[in-house]
């Protein structure tokens, strides 16, 4: 078995939709010990309690990010969403044929409705909204998350400051556990506003790196990026994200799309909606952020970001293996 094979997620073979026989044999796990694999949208059973919910059908099951992808109605190949939470999670619908990533991303099942199984490419950023929490609780630069937005919006740019939020290393597509956070470009003119703006921009830079990796893997250029999660409320960050990507960033009316996607899958299973097309009419746009920055300036600041990334990589000392010594014989 090729250990780099992305077709197997834990013990599940994403091509067949079944438990992988080779992996079961390798780990000596009887198939009878594992639950039946079911689709993402079907009735699994009913609630049997006496709390007023007895008889209510249990239907719809998906991972949180797959659910968010469905909640954003990214149901056609090429559509993508990014969830701005404590971390960031970018998923793109890649259709009914899985594509193995060459850029260190994850190929996963997006959902299966009936016999149709669709796939997604996924990339994760460790530190998203957590950088705002750090500004508030760690260095106590602000008293609330809203103040970060206010500070960032009070200046036209970061004044050359770059904040790499690699507090716990770098996630996809860099995967450097030894990278650490860094603020560079500080001058005597640097103030709280520039640092706040650099923090938000550091999140958007990471998402742009994921988009680049995904485009290299899929060959598809984004026409827009749909966004959700608490961080998508940040107007300065969403505008900067659109500027970096050069495509519109679209924020829906409902940004808690993980719960929404689960509800859509369940409603489809019980016949509340007749098909995905009908559900798509429910999705509404709150605001679209159009790119405004010149392409030449985007190239310049992304170049500086890449330089900062290189300086942050491998910063933490690597753990040394203990040296084995020969035991002395007692005299």
Secondary structure, 3 states (H helix, E strand, C coil): CCCCCCCEECCEECCCCEECHHHHHHCCCCHHHCCCCCCCCCEEEECCCCCCCCCCEEECCCCHHHHHHHHCCCCCCCCEEEEECCCEEEEEEEECCCCCCCCCCEEEEEEEECCEEEEEEEEEECCCCHHHHHHHHHCCCCCCHHHHHHHHHCCCCCCCCEEECCCCCECCCCCECCCCCEEECCCCCCCHHHHHHHHHHHHHHHHHHHHHHHHHHHCCCCCEEEEECHHHHCHHHHHHHHHHHCCEEEEECCCCHHHHHHHHHHHHHCCCCCCHHHHHCCCCEEEEECCCCCHHHHHHHHHHHHHHHHHHCCCCCCCCCCCCCCCCCCC
